[in-house]
Amino acid sequence: MSADPGPWRARMYKNLMIPMTGTEGDVGALDVAMALARLHAAHLSVLEMVDLPMPLAHPWGLIPDSISAGIHDSLRERGRENLEKLKQQLAGESISSEARLVEALYTESPRLAAREAFDADLVVVAGSVGDTVEAIVPHDYFVALLLESGRPLLVIPPRCVATIPMKRIAIAWQPTRESTRAVHDALPFLKDAERVDVLIIHGDDTPDVEPSGRRMVKCLARHGVDAYLVSRPTLGQTVATAILQYTREMRADVLVAGGYGHSRLREWALGGVTRELLIATDLPMLFGH
């Protein structure tokens, strides 16, 4: 019988995946993914996503197949060129890795990426800053991967300077399914951290969640994580603003949070913590759902 690898080794991320979104954040996100692969001795799968548009129609019917085929060939060729660059970049790294082309024709590429993530322990993806047109594609990938893959999602905003390993971690705690999923998915990070704060943001009209926070601190202690409970009032700020203010105060390397505790449509149309965090942060964030 082989020796017990211990709880730490059992909790390492061994399979990482990152889809290339075609946005400016891809470079930084890939750097983080490769650094995590080195740290955890993990296998990294890099997906070059190619969107193949459906045949277009005009008043007299569909555009001829020859035109659609020409468009597809052009996109495939560009994808193969990008794939070759990725392979060359990965070849220079001392990690186990693969890069492959994933063509999306009848399925949107973010949803196809989510299906490719089923065997990943952690998915890394580029984020965005602000609520702009440029944020649409990263947001689509975020939603599909978080809600359809069943895997934890590490979002890396553009131009983010990430620290690997992540030594200072803030947990945005609520007694919800999404939050507890995020905390347990983040255990490989938490067990390697020097400081972990379980942060509760409360307002005048919010229920007392400190008892559940104290239980989570004890739960983490049994996993070998020395965590501390921190309770902060909103002081007239939104919950997301108060969370991000605290992460800056403690100089956090990553924020762990549950994603879309409410309806995704409601959050994006009317506002919500997940939406505000994605728009405002320049910090890596690990989301669970």
FISETI-129164 format. One line per 10 residues: for each residue x, y, z of N, C-alpha, C, CB. Coordinates in steps of 0.02 Angstrom, whole numbers, plus 50000, padded with zeros to 5 digits. Glycine has a CB too. Layout:
X:Y:Z:X:Y:Z:X:Y:Z:X:Y:Z | ... $
//
This chain:
50043:49940:50000:50000:50000:50000:50044:50062:50000:49952:50001:50062 | 50027:50111:49959:50068:50172:49955:50057:50215:50017:50051:50212:49892 | 50106:50256:50030:50102:50300:50088:50048:50353:50078:50169:50334:50101 | 50019:50374:50133:49967:50426:50132:49998:50491:50109:49934:50434:50202 | 49974:50521:50055:50004:50583:50030:49990:50642:50074:49979:50598:49961 | 49945:50634:50123:49931:50689:50168:49878:50736:50140:49994:50728:50183 | 49845:50776:50184:49790:50819:50162:49812:50873:50113:49757:50851:50221 | 49876:50898:50120:49898:50951:50075:49903:50926:50004:49966:50979:50098 | 49938:50870:49994:49945:50844:49926:49878:50825:49897:49992:50784:49925 | 49833:50800:49940:49767:50781:49915:49728:50842:49892:49728:50744:49969 $
49747:50901:49918:49710:50962:49902:49745:51006:49850:49699:51001:49965 | 49797:50982:49819:49829:51022:49767:49788:51021:49703:49901:50997:49755 | 49794:51075:49665:49764:51076:49599:49810:51038:49551:49752:51150:49574 | 49786:50984:49522:49827:50944:49477:49808:50952:49403:49822:50871:49496 | 49750:50980:49390:49727:50990:49321:49700:51061:49315:49672:50938:49301 | 49736:51102:49277:49717:51172:49266:49696:51182:49194:49775:51220:49284 | 49649:51228:49183:49628:51243:49115:49619:51318:49107:49563:51207:49098 | 49637:51344:49048:49626:51414:49032:49603:51420:48960:49689:51456:49045 | 49546:51452:48947:49526:51467:48878:49552:51535:48857:49449:51464:48871 | 49576:51541:48796:49597:51605:48770:49535:51642:48745:49649:51597:48713 $
49520:51699:48776:49459:51736:48760:49468:51785:48701:49436:51774:48820 | 49531:51796:48681:49543:51844:48628:49542:51916:48652:49493:51836:48573 | 49548:51926:48719:49547:51993:48748:49615:52009:48779:49491:51999:48800 | 49624:52072:48800:49689:52094:48824:49710:52059:48889:49687:52169:48836 | 49663:52031:48925:49680:51999:48987:49710:51930:48980:49620:51994:49030 | 49711:51902:48920:49735:51833:48910:49808:51826:48930:49726:51813:48837 | 49850:51875:48915:49921:51870:48928:49935:51860:49003:49958:51932:48903 | 49905:51904:49044:49915:51899:49116:49885:51836:49145:49886:51959:49150 | 49826:51817:49120:49793:51757:49145:49835:51695:49130:49723:51750:49115 | 49864:51692:49071:49906:51635:49053:49969:51632:49096:49924:51637:48979 $
49998:51690:49110:50057:51692:49154:50040:51663:49223:50082:51765:49162 | 49981:51681:49250:49960:51655:49315:49948:51580:49311:49897:51692:49339 | 49915:51558:49257:49901:51486:49250:49966:51446:49247:49860:51474:49186 | 50016:51470:49211:50080:51435:49208:50116:51435:49275:50126:51466:49154 | 50112:51491:49311:50143:51494:49377:50110:51445:49426:50140:51565:49406 | 50044:51439:49422:50009:51391:49465:50026:51319:49446:49933:51403:49461 | 50033:51307:49381:50052:51240:49359:50121:51220:49387:50052:51235:49282 | 50167:51268:49388:50233:51254:49417:50228:51241:49492:50282:51313:49404 | 50189:51283:49526:50182:51278:49599:50152:51212:49620:50141:51336:49625 | 50100:51190:49584:50063:51130:49603:50084:51068:49565:49989:51142:49593 $
50136:51074:49524:50156:51018:49481:50095:50991:49444:50191:50962:49522 | 50057:51037:49415:49994:51021:49383:50001:51019:49307:49940:51071:49403 | 49952:50987:49275:49947:50987:49202:49903:51046:49181:49918:50919:49175 | 49926:51084:49132:49890:51143:49108:49865:51131:49038:49934:51205:49110 | 49800:51140:49029:49769:51136:48962:49750:51207:48940:49705:51090:48963 | 49776:51227:48882:49763:51293:48854:49720:51285:48792:49830:51332:48837 | 49663:51318:48791:49617:51312:48735:49618:51375:48692:49546:51299:48761 | 49635:51366:48629:49630:51421:48580:49559:51416:48551:49686:51417:48523 | 49516:51462:48571:49446:51460:48551:49436:51494:48484:49401:51493:48605 | 49402:51460:48438:49388:51488:48372:49312:51490:48362:49422:51446:48315 $
49286:51550:48354:49214:51559:48340:49202:51554:48265:49189:51627:48367 | 49163:51504:48245:49145:51497:48175:49072:51518:48167:49155:51422:48150 | 49060:51575:48135:48991:51601:48131:48946:51556:48090:48992:51671:48101 | 48883:51555:48110:48832:51519:48072:48823:51553:48005:48765:51515:48111 | 48799:51515:47953:48786:51546:47888:48739:51606:47894:48757:51494:47840 | 48758:51660:47861:48718:51721:47863:48664:51721:47809:48762:51782:47857 | 48612:51759:47821:48557:51763:47772:48552:51834:47746:48491:51740:47804 | 48528:51839:47683:48511:51905:47654:48440:51899:47627:48564:51926:47597 | 48412:51953:47601:48341:51950:47580:48326:51894:47530:48322:52014:47549 | 48375:51868:47494:48362:51817:47443:48382:51747:47466:48398:51834:47379 $
48399:51741:47531:48417:51675:47556:48484:51675:47591:48416:51624:47500 | 48512:51616:47600:48576:51609:47634:48634:51631:47589:48586:51537:47657 | 48686:51656:47621:48747:51671:47584:48775:51605:47557:48799:51708:47629 | 48801:51604:47497:48827:51541:47468:48876:51506:47514:48860:51555:47402 | 48875:51439:47512:48920:51400:47555:48993:51417:47544:48909:51326:47542 | 49010:51435:47483:49080:51450:47468:49105:51510:47509:49090:51463:47394 | 49060:51559:47518:49080:51618:47557:49087:51600:47631:49028:51675:47549 | 49038:51562:47657:49042:51540:47727:49104:51498:47738:48979:51501:47748 | 49119:51453:47691:49178:51411:47698:49242:51453:47698:49181:51360:47641 | 49243:51505:47657:49301:51549:47655:49311:51585:47722:49294:51600:47599 $
49256:51608:47752:49261:51641:47817:49287:51592:47869:49192:51669:47839 | 49260:51531:47869:49281:51481:47917:49355:51463:47909:49238:51418:47911 | 49377:51456:47846:49447:51439:47833:49493:51493:47860:49458:51428:47758 | 49472:51556:47850:49513:51612:47873:49519:51612:47949:49484:51678:47849 | 49463:51599:47983:49464:51598:48056:49504:51539:48082:49392:51596:48083 | 49497:51482:48049:49536:51423:48070:49610:51435:48062:49515:51361:48029 | 49629:51468:48007:49699:51482:47995:49727:51528:48049:49709:51512:47926 | 49689:51579:48066:49711:51624:48120:49716:51586:48186:49661:51684:48127 | 49668:51542:48199:49671:51502:48259:49731:51457:48261:49608:51460:48266 | 49749:51426:48204:49808:51383:48202:49872:51423:48214:49811:51347:48134 $
49874:51485:48188:49932:51527:48200:49939:51543:48274:49927:51592:48159 | 49883:51561:48306:49885:51576:48378:49903:51513:48417:49817:51603:48401 | 49877:51456:48396:49893:51393:48430:49967:51378:48427:49853:51336:48399 | 49998:51390:48370:50069:51377:48363:50110:51422:48410:50092:51387:48289 | 50089:51484:48417:50123:51530:48463:50116:51505:48535:50095:51601:48456 | 50057:51481:48552:50046:51455:48620:50090:51395:48633:49972:51437:48630 | 50094:51350:48584:50136:51290:48593:50209:51309:48602:50128:51244:48533 | 50232:51358:48564:50301:51380:48571:50313:51410:48640:50319:51431:48516 | 50265:51449:48665:50271:51479:48731:50273:51425:48785:50214:51528:48744 | 50228:51376:48780:50225:51323:48830:50287:51279:48828:50163:51281:48819 $
50316:51270:48768:50375:51228:48761:50434:51255:48801:50395:51221:48688 | 50434:51319:48814:50488:51350:48852:50477:51348:48927:50498:51420:48831 | 50422:51318:48949:50406:51314:49020:50417:51244:49046:50333:51336:49032 | 50438:51238:49108:50451:51173:49139:50388:51147:49172:50509:51177:49190 | 50335:51140:49133:50271:51115:49159:50242:51064:49111:50221:51173:49171 | 50198:51022:49137:50160:50977:49094:50103:51017:49064:50132:50915:49134 | 50097:51016:48997:50048:51060:48966:50027:51033:48898:50075:51130:48959 | 49972:51060:48874:49948:51048:48806:49910:51110:48783:49903:50984:48803 | 49911:51122:48718:49871:51175:48688:49833:51146:48630:49917:51235:48665 | 49770:51161:48626:49730:51132:48573:49679:51182:48547:49694:51069:48596 $
49659:51171:48485:49610:51213:48451:49540:51187:48467:49622:51215:48374 | 49495:51232:48486:49426:51214:48500:49381:51258:48457:49408:51223:48577 | 49346:51226:48410:49304:51263:48362:49232:51264:48386:49309:51231:48292 | 49203:51323:48388:49134:51333:48409:49092:51353:48349:49129:51385:48466 | 49047:51309:48329:49004:51324:48272:48931:51328:48294:49012:51270:48217 | 48905:51274:48321:48835:51273:48341:48825:51290:48415:48805:51206:48327 | 48880:51301:48450:48879:51319:48521:48922:51381:48531:48903:51260:48566 | 48900:51427:48573:48941:51486:48588:49006:51463:48621:48902:51535:48634 | 49060:51496:48603:49125:51474:48628:49131:51474:48705:49179:51519:48599 | 49102:51522:48742:49106:51518:48815:49073:51454:48842:49074:51579:48846 $
49016:51435:48813:48981:51375:48837:49020:51312:48817:48910:51372:48808 | 49053:51314:48760:49094:51257:48740:49155:51251:48786:49116:51264:48666 | 49183:51308:48805:49239:51307:48852:49218:51277:48919:49267:51378:48862 | 49157:51291:48940:49132:51264:49004:49128:51188:49000:49063:51292:49021 | 49109:51161:48943:49106:51088:48935:49175:51057:48936:49070:51069:48870 | 49224:51094:48911:49292:51069:48910:49324:51069:48980:49335:51111:48863 | 49291:51103:49027:49320:51113:49094:49300:51059:49144:49301:51180:49120 | 49260:51011:49124:49233:50963:49172:49288:50924:49209:49188:50914:49137 | 49345:50913:49177:49398:50874:49209:49452:50919:49239:49430:50827:49158 | 49438:50983:49247:49487:51029:49277:49474:51037:49351:49484:51099:49242 $
49527:51044:49390:49520:51060:49462:49508:51134:49472:49583:51037:49501 | 49535:51174:49426:49529:51247:49430:49533:51275:49360:49584:51278:49475 | 49490:51323:49345:49490:51358:49281:49515:51429:49292:49420:51357:49247 | 49563:51450:49252:49588:51519:49254:49561:51554:49192:49667:51521:49256 | 49538:51616:49200:49510:51652:49143:49526:51727:49150:49434:51641:49137 | 49533:51760:49093:49544:51832:49093:49481:51869:49115:49566:51856:49023 | 49491:51921:49154:49436:51964:49174:49436:52028:49135:49438:51978:49249 | 49401:52078:49161:49398:52143:49129:49392:52196:49183:49338:52148:49079 | 49402:52258:49164:49395:52314:49210:49343:52361:49182:49463:52350:49222 | 49293:52377:49222:49242:52424:49201:49184:52389:49166:49272:52475:49156 $
49130:52427:49156:49069:52402:49124:49067:52430:49054:49005:52421:49166 | 49108:52404:49009:49116:52431:48942:49101:52377:48890:49187:52459:48932 | 49102:52399:48827:49093:52350:48773:49147:52297:48774:49093:52386:48704 | 49209:52317:48792:49264:52270:48795:49254:52217:48848:49329:52307:48807 | 49210:52229:48896:49199:52182:48950:49148:52127:48932:49175:52218:49012 | 49115:52134:48875:49062:52086:48857:49089:52015:48850:49028:52108:48793 | 49143:52007:48813:49169:51939:48801:49195:51908:48866:49225:51941:48749 | 49238:51942:48905:49259:51912:48969:49200:51895:49014:49306:51959:49005 | 49150:51938:49014:49091:51925:49056:49054:51862:49032:49043:51985:49055 | 49048:51853:48967:49015:51793:48941:49052:51730:48960:49009:51798:48864 $
49119:51732:48958:49158:51675:48979:49149:51663:49054:49233:51685:48962 | 49150:51716:49093:49141:51709:49165:49075:51675:49182:49144:51778:49199 | 49021:51698:49152:48955:51671:49167:48951:51597:49148:48901:51710:49131 | 48972:51581:49087:48967:51512:49064:49010:51465:49105:48987:51507:48990 | 49072:51485:49119:49117:51442:49156:49093:51433:49228:49187:51470:49155 | 49070:51486:49259:49049:51482:49329:48985:51441:49337:49038:51551:49358 | 48937:51452:49293:48871:51422:49302:48864:51353:49269:48819:51467:49275 | 48906:51338:49219:48896:51277:49181:48952:51225:49187:48887:51294:49110 | 49009:51244:49214:49064:51196:49217:49065:51157:49283:49131:51231:49209 | 49037:51185:49336:49040:51153:49401:49109:51158:49432:49021:51082:49395 $
49152:51199:49406:49221:51205:49429:49235:51274:49458:49271:51190:49373 | 49281:51280:49506:49300:51346:49532:49334:51387:49477:49345:51340:49594 | 49326:51452:49482:49349:51496:49429:49393:51551:49459:49289:51527:49391 | 49456:51555:49435:49502:51607:49456:49504:51660:49401:49573:51579:49470 | 49479:51720:49417:49475:51775:49369:49535:51821:49378:49408:51814:49376 | 49571:51834:49324:49630:51878:49326:49616:51940:49285:49694:51840:49299 | 49606:51998:49318:49593:52060:49280:49653:52080:49238:49574:52116:49327 | 49642:52118:49184:49698:52142:49143:49747:52184:49184:49672:52183:49084 | 49811:52176:49168:49864:52214:49199:49869:52203:49275:49855:52288:49186 | 49839:52148:49297:49843:52130:49368:49912:52101:49383:49787:52079:49386 $
49942:52123:49437:50006:52096:49459:49992:52043:49513:50054:52153:49487 | 49990:51981:49492:49971:51927:49538:50032:51901:49576:49937:51870:49500 | 50021:51883:49639:50073:51854:49680:50062:51778:49684:50074:51886:49751 | 50111:51739:49663:50107:51666:49666:50168:51641:49704:50104:51635:49593 | 50159:51602:49758:50096:51582:49788:50061:51641:49823:50107:51526:49838 | 49996:51634:49830:49955:51687:49859:49957:51680:49936:49881:51683:49833 | 49988:51728:49968:50001:51723:50040:49950:51758:50083:50068:51752:50054 | 49916:51808:50056:49867:51846:50096:49799:51840:50061:49889:51923:50104 | 49751:51809:50095:49687:51792:50063:49629:51819:50104:49681:51716:50055 | 49582:51851:50070:49520:51873:50100:49463:51830:50075:49507:51949:50085 $
49420:51809:50120:49360:51770:50103:49300:51814:50116:49356:51703:50143 | 49260:51828:50065:49198:51866:50074:49144:51815:50095:49177:51904:50008 | 49131:51813:50161:49090:51760:50187:49016:51779:50194:49116:51738:50254 | 48974:51734:50169:48902:51733:50182:48882:51660:50191:48861:51767:50123 | 48834:51646:50235:48813:51576:50244:48769:51552:50187:48776:51568:50311 | 48800:51544:50128:48763:51524:50068:48799:51466:50035:48756:51583:50019 | 48763:51432:49992:48791:51376:49954:48852:51400:49913:48738:51346:49908 | 48845:51458:49881:48898:51482:49837:48961:51499:49876:48874:51544:49799 | 48954:51530:49935:49012:51548:49975:49049:51487:50001:48992:51593:50032 | 49012:51439:50028:49046:51381:50055:49079:51339:50000:48996:51337:50094 $
49048:51339:49940:49080:51305:49883:49146:51338:49867:49033:51306:49821 | 49147:51405:49867:49208:51441:49851:49262:51428:49902:49193:51516:49847 | 49245:51428:49966:49295:51418:50019:49326:51349:50013:49263:51426:50088 | 49286:51297:50004:49313:51230:50000:49353:51220:49935:49257:51179:50004 | 49331:51251:49881:49370:51247:49819:49437:51283:49824:49330:51275:49761 | 49441:51332:49869:49502:51372:49877:49551:51341:49926:49484:51442:49899 | 49536:51284:49956:49580:51255:50007:49653:51248:49985:49554:51187:50026 | 49669:51229:49923:49740:51227:49904:49775:51294:49912:49747:51203:49833 | 49740:51349:49899:49768:51415:49911:49772:51430:49985:49727:51469:49874 | 49718:51416:50021:49713:51433:50092:49767:51397:50133:49644:51416:50118 $
49781:51335:50116:49829:51296:50155:49900:51320:50144:49823:51222:50136 | 49912:51359:50092:49979:51385:50078:49986:51458:50098:49995:51377:50004 | 49933:51486:50128:49932:51557:50144:49963:51572:50212:49861:51584:50142 | 49988:51633:50219:50014:51656:50283:49961:51693:50323:50075:51701:50271 | 49912:51720:50288:49858:51756:50323:49792:51744:50286:49873:51832:50329 | 49741:51724:50322:49674:51713:50293:49623:51749:50336:49657:51637:50286 | 49587:51796:50309:49535:51832:50345:49466:51813:50318:49546:51908:50339 | 49423:51790:50362:49354:51776:50344:49315:51840:50357:49324:51714:50385 | 49297:51874:50304:49269:51941:50308:49193:51940:50304:49297:51985:50254 | 49161:51972:50353:49088:51980:50353:49073:52054:50347:49055:51949:50417 $
49034:52072:50298:49011:52142:50289:48938:52144:50308:49022:52168:50215 | 48921:52185:50357:48851:52186:50381:48824:52257:50381:48846:52155:50452 | 48759:52261:50366:48724:52324:50370:48671:52322:50423:48692:52341:50302 | 48634:52377:50431:48583:52379:50483:48527:52329:50472:48555:52449:50488 | 48514:52313:50408:48456:52271:50392:48477:52199:50374:48417:52300:50335 | 48540:52181:50387:48563:52113:50370:48561:52069:50432:48634:52115:50339 | 48546:52005:50424:48546:51959:50481:48616:51947:50508:48514:51891:50461 | 48620:51924:50569:48684:51911:50601:48714:51847:50572:48676:51905:50678 | 48770:51854:50537:48802:51795:50507:48867:51777:50542:48815:51808:50432 | 48883:51812:50597:48945:51798:50632:48949:51727:50660:48954:51847:50688 $
48894:51698:50685:48899:51628:50709:48923:51580:50654:48832:51605:50735 | 48897:51588:50594:48919:51544:50539:48991:51559:50520:48873:51551:50478 | 49011:51622:50525:49080:51641:50512:49128:51609:50561:49088:51716:50513 | 49109:51609:50625:49151:51577:50676:49157:51502:50664:49123:51591:50747 | 49102:51471:50643:49106:51400:50628:49151:51386:50568:49036:51372:50614 | 49150:51431:50518:49194:51421:50461:49267:51429:50481:49176:51472:50405 | 49282:51476:50525:49351:51483:50550:49374:51419:50584:49356:51543:50598 | 49330:51389:50624:49348:51325:50657:49356:51269:50606:49294:51306:50709 | 49313:51269:50556:49318:51218:50503:49385:51223:50468:49261:51227:50452 | 49406:51284:50452:49470:51294:50418:49528:51273:50463:49479:51367:50396 $
49521:51286:50529:49574:51267:50575:49586:51191:50574:49557:51290:50647 | 49532:51153:50566:49539:51080:50563:49574:51058:50499:49469:51047:50568 | 49574:51101:50449:49611:51088:50387:49683:51115:50391:49574:51118:50327 | 49701:51142:50448:49769:51170:50454:49775:51241:50431:49816:51127:50416 | 49719:51276:50423:49719:51346:50400:49706:51391:50459:49665:51358:50344 | 49753:51436:50474:49748:51482:50530:49710:51544:50506:49818:51501:50559 | 49644:51545:50515:49603:51599:50489:49576:51643:50546:49545:51571:50448 | 49557:51704:50528:49532:51752:50577:49466:51781:50551:49584:51809:50590 | 49420:51792:50598:49355:51821:50580:49359:51897:50586:49299:51793:50626 | 49338:51931:50533:49337:52004:50531:49266:52026:50514:49389:52032:50480 $
49238:52070:50554:49170:52095:50542:49173:52170:50531:49122:52078:50601 | 49144:52192:50476:49146:52263:50458:49075:52288:50440:49194:52275:50399 | 49057:52349:50460:48994:52379:50438:49002:52409:50368:48970:52433:50488 | 48947:52417:50333:48950:52446:50266:48964:52521:50268:48885:52432:50228 | 48941:52554:50322:48951:52627:50328:48927:52665:50267:49025:52642:50341 | 48869:52644:50242:48839:52679:50185:48866:52658:50118:48849:52750:50193 | 48916:52614:50116:48943:52589:50052:48904:52528:50029:49018:52573:50059 | 48914:52509:49967:48888:52445:49944:48931:52390:49975:48887:52441:49866 | 48904:52330:49977:48942:52274:50005:49006:52263:49965:48899:52210:50005 | 49001:52266:49898:49059:52255:49857:49114:52306:49870:49040:52256:49783 $
49095:52370:49877:49143:52423:49891:49177:52411:49958:49109:52492:49890 | 49138:52391:50008:49167:52377:50074:49215:52318:50071:49111:52364:50125 | 49198:52267:50033:49242:52209:50026:49308:52229:49994:49209:52154:49983 | 49305:52266:49938:49365:52286:49903:49408:52334:49944:49348:52317:49836 | 49375:52377:49984:49414:52422:50027:49454:52381:50078:49367:52471:50064 | 49423:52329:50104:49459:52288:50153:49517:52249:50120:49411:52239:50187 | 49506:52223:50060:49560:52187:50026:49620:52232:50015:49536:52158:49958 | 49607:52296:50002:49663:52343:49993:49698:52355:50060:49638:52410:49964 | 49659:52361:50114:49689:52372:50180:49735:52315:50201:49633:52382:50232 | 49713:52253:50189:49752:52195:50211:49803:52174:50158:49707:52137:50227 $
49803:52210:50100:49848:52194:50045:49840:52122:50022:49922:52208:50065 | 49778:52103:50010:49761:52035:49991:49789:52018:49922:49685:52024:49992 | 49810:51956:49915:49833:51931:49850:49776:51902:49809:49887:51878:49860 | 49722:51882:49841:49665:51854:49806:49603:51860:49851:49678:51779:49787 | 49546:51867:49820:49482:51869:49855:49444:51806:49837:49441:51932:49836 | 49417:51772:49887:49377:51711:49878:49304:51730:49892:49401:51652:49924 | 49259:51714:49845:49189:51734:49853:49143:51687:49815:49179:51806:49828 | 49081:51684:49839:49030:51649:49802:49005:51692:49746:48972:51629:49849 | 48990:51661:49689:48968:51699:49630:48894:51689:49615:49009:51679:49570 | 48859:51744:49604:48789:51744:49585:48746:51706:49635:48781:51713:49517 $
48744:51733:49696:48697:51707:49745:48625:51721:49727:48712:51735:49813 | 48614:51774:49689:48548:51790:49662:48546:51769:49588:48530:51866:49671 | 48490:51780:49557:48484:51768:49486:48536:51808:49448:48413:51785:49461 | 48571:51775:49401:48621:51810:49361:48590:51869:49324:48653:51762:49310 | 48531:51860:49295:48499:51914:49258:48482:51972:49304:48435:51888:49223 | 48458:51955:49364:48441:52008:49412:48503:52046:49432:48407:51978:49474 | 48559:52010:49445:48620:52044:49466:48647:52090:49412:48672:51993:49486 | 48646:52067:49350:48677:52107:49297:48632:52166:49277:48692:52064:49235 | 48566:52157:49283:48520:52211:49264:48513:52262:49321:48452:52183:49246 | 48508:52238:49383:48492:52282:49438:48552:52294:49485:48435:52253:49478 $
48605:52259:49475:48662:52267:49518:48666:52211:49570:48661:52334:49552 | 48725:52195:49590:48736:52143:49640:48809:52139:49656:48709:52074:49616 | 48826:52102:49709:48895:52099:49732:48941:52070:49678:48900:52057:49796 | 48920:52015:49646:48963:51984:49595:48978:52033:49539:48929:51921:49566 | 48926:52066:49514:48935:52113:49458:48982:52169:49478:48867:52142:49437 | 48972:52198:49538:49014:52254:49559:49086:52233:49569:48986:52284:49624 | 49097:52173:49596:49166:52149:49605:49201:52142:49538:49167:52083:49642 | 49166:52113:49489:49196:52103:49423:49213:52170:49389:49149:52064:49379 | 49171:52219:49399:49181:52284:49367:49238:52323:49399:49117:52324:49369 | 49242:52319:49466:49284:52367:49503:49353:52341:49523:49249:52388:49563 $
49364:52276:49526:49425:52251:49556:49483:52247:49508:49413:52184:49586 | 49544:52254:49535:49605:52239:49498:49641:52181:49532:49651:52300:49493 | 49604:52144:49572:49631:52090:49613:49609:52022:49585:49608:52097:49686 | 49652:51971:49586:49628:51904:49568:49571:51883:49614:49686:51853:49571 | 49521:51849:49586:49464:51827:49625:49448:51755:49609:49402:51872:49612 | 49439:51715:49661:49418:51646:49652:49344:51642:49669:49460:51597:49695 | 49304:51622:49619:49231:51616:49629:49210:51544:49629:49194:51654:49574 | 49162:51528:49672:49130:51463:49672:49055:51472:49663:49145:51424:49736 | 49023:51420:49636:48950:51424:49628:48919:51355:49639:48932:51450:49557 $
//
